[in-house]
């Protein structure tokens, strides 16, 4: 890894055994995925119950790989022993390994990507009275879309610069290439 392991404990004392399990699993990730940039692990007891029983144990793992979104896995459960703690840590690391496997297969072209899967774009023009607009996407260029193509009936929320996820239609519309669906991303994410 390019960055050292970041391991922290919140509201719980980190035992040497727990630290050893985490380091062993991170070393395994590093061997299996040489492009791994870094890994951050947070183990916490989110709250204590009023009955005085053992608190639940929560774990959050973030793995950073080049050119992809952060891989994140979280889990929580009430634990009774040190073995239970190891089980939740291992189970959460197994999820991270599966996500890294998927990312690696996609990067090596072992997974088919579909053209209809879509891409992000930015609204360039909107004609609310006529019920259509245009969106610009990096790979597809300028695309026409109608009010009906906007998911969840959110056409009236569109303004120039709104960032959207779009799916390219298989055929052309009355104004040329078109988007078959437009989905707003996030809450009010716009480019300037």
C-alpha positions in Angstrom: 0.0 0.0 0.0 1.1 3.5 -0.7 -0.4 4.8 2.6 0.0 3.2 6.0 -3.0 1.5 7.6 -5.2 3.9 9.6 -6.7 1.9 12.5 -8.8 3.6 15.1 -11.0 2.6 18.0 -14.0 4.7 19.3 -15.6 4.1 22.7 -13.8 0.8 23.0 -10.3 -0.4 23.9 -8.6 -2.1 21.0 -7.1 -5.4 22.1 -3.8 -6.6 20.8 -5.7 -9.6 19.3 -8.2 -7.3 17.5 -5.3 -5.2 16.1 -3.5 -8.4 15.0 -6.6 -9.6 13.1 -7.0 -6.3 11.3 -3.4 -6.0 10.4 -3.4 -9.6 9.1 -6.5 -8.9 6.9 -5.0 -5.7 5.6 -1.7 -7.4 4.7 -3.8 -10.0 2.9 -5.6 -7.3 0.9 -2.3 -5.7 0.1 -0.9 -9.0 -1.3 -4.0 -9.8 -3.3 -4.5 -6.2 -4.7 -1.1 -4.7 -5.3 -2.7 -1.5 -6.6 -4.3 -0.8 -3.2 -3.5 2.8 -2.2 -4.6 2.7 1.4 -7.0 1.3 4.0 -8.8 2.9 6.9 -10.5 0.8 9.6 -12.7 2.2 12.4 -13.9 -0.2 15.2 -16.4 1.3 17.6 -18.9 0.6 20.3 -21.7 3.0 19.0 -23.6 3.0 22.3 -23.9 1.2 25.6 -27.2 -0.4 26.6 -29.0 0.6 29.8 -29.0 -3.0 31.0 -25.2 -3.0 31.2 -24.8 -5.8 28.6 -21.9 -5.7 26.2 -22.2 -2.9 23.7 -22.7 -3.7 20.0 -19.5 -3.7 18.0 -19.4 -1.7 14.7 -16.7 -1.8 12.1 -16.2 0.4 9.0 -13.6 -0.3 6.4 -12.6 2.0 3.6 -10.2 0.7 0.9 -8.8 3.1 -1.7 -7.9 2.0 -5.2 -6.7 4.1 -8.1 -9.3 5.6 -10.5 -12.3 4.1 -8.7 -14.7 5.3 -5.9 -13.7 4.4 -2.4 -14.6 0.7 -1.4 -16.6 0.9 1.8 -18.0 -1.9 4.0 -19.7 -1.6 7.4 -21.2 -4.0 9.8 -22.4 -4.1 13.4 -23.6 -6.6 15.9 -23.8 -7.3 19.6 -20.8 -9.4 20.6 -20.3 -11.7 23.5 -16.6 -12.8 23.3 -13.3 -12.0 21.6 -14.2 -14.7 19.0 -17.4 -12.8 18.1 -15.3 -9.7 17.6 -13.0 -11.5 15.2 -16.0 -12.9 13.3 -17.4 -9.5 12.6 -14.0 -8.1 11.5 -13.4 -11.1 9.2 -16.9 -10.9 7.8 -16.5 -7.2 7.0 -13.1 -7.7 5.4 -14.7 -10.5 3.2 -17.1 -7.9 1.9 -14.2 -5.6 1.0 -12.4 -8.5 -0.8 -15.5 -9.2 -2.9 -15.8 -5.5 -3.8 -12.1 -5.4 -4.7 -12.5 -8.6 -6.8 -15.4 -7.0 -8.7 -13.4 -3.7 -9.3 -10.4 -5.7 -10.5 -12.5 -7.8 -12.9 -14.1 -4.7 -14.3 -10.7 -3.0 -14.7 -9.3 -6.0 -16.6 -12.3 -6.1 -18.9 -13.6 -9.4 -17.5 -17.0 -7.9 -16.9 -19.2 -6.7 -19.8 -20.2 -3.1 -19.6 -23.3 -2.1 -21.4 -23.6 1.0 -23.5 -27.1 1.5 -22.0 -25.6 1.6 -18.5 -25.3 5.4 -18.9 -23.0 8.2 -18.0 -23.1 11.6 -16.3 -23.9 14.7 -18.1 -24.9 18.3 -17.7 -28.1 20.0 -18.8 -27.3 22.7 -21.4 -30.8 23.9 -22.4 -34.3 23.4 -21.0 -37.6 24.5 -22.6 -40.2 23.9 -19.8 -43.1 25.2 -21.9 -42.4 22.7 -24.7 -41.4 19.9 -22.3 -37.9 19.1 -23.7 -34.3 20.0 -23.2 -30.7 19.1 -24.1 -28.0 17.5 -22.0 -24.3 17.2 -22.9 -22.4 14.0 -22.1 -18.7 13.5 -22.6 -18.9 10.4 -24.7 -22.3 11.0 -26.4 -22.2 14.7 -27.1 -25.3 16.9 -27.0 -28.5 14.8 -26.6 -32.2 15.7 -26.8 -34.6 14.6 -24.0 -38.3 15.0 -23.3 -40.2 15.6 -20.0 -41.2 11.9 -20.0 -37.5 10.8 -20.0 -36.9 12.5 -16.6 -37.1 9.9 -13.8 -39.5 10.5 -10.9 -41.3 13.4 -12.7 -38.5 15.9 -11.8 -38.4 17.7 -15.1 -39.4 21.0 -13.5 -36.3 20.8 -11.2 -33.9 20.9 -14.1 -31.9 24.1 -14.8 -28.9 24.8 -17.0 -25.9 23.2 -15.4 -27.8 20.5 -13.4 -25.7 17.3 -13.3 -27.6 14.2 -14.3 -27.1 10.5 -15.0 -28.4 9.6 -18.5 -29.0 6.6 -20.6 -28.5 6.9 -24.4 -31.5 5.9 -26.5 -31.0 3.3 -29.2 -32.6 5.4 -31.9 -32.7 9.0 -32.8 -35.5 11.3 -31.9 -37.0 14.3 -33.7 -34.0 16.5 -32.7 -31.3 13.8 -33.4 -29.5 11.7 -30.8 -31.5 11.5 -27.6 -31.4 10.3 -24.0 -34.0 7.7 -23.1 -33.7 8.5 -19.3 -32.4 11.4 -17.2 -31.9 11.0 -13.4 -30.9 13.9 -11.2 -27.8 13.2 -9.2 -27.7 14.3 -5.5 -29.5 17.2 -4.1 -28.8 20.3 -6.2 -25.4 19.3 -7.6 -24.6 21.8 -10.4 -21.6 22.8 -12.3 -20.7 26.5 -12.5 
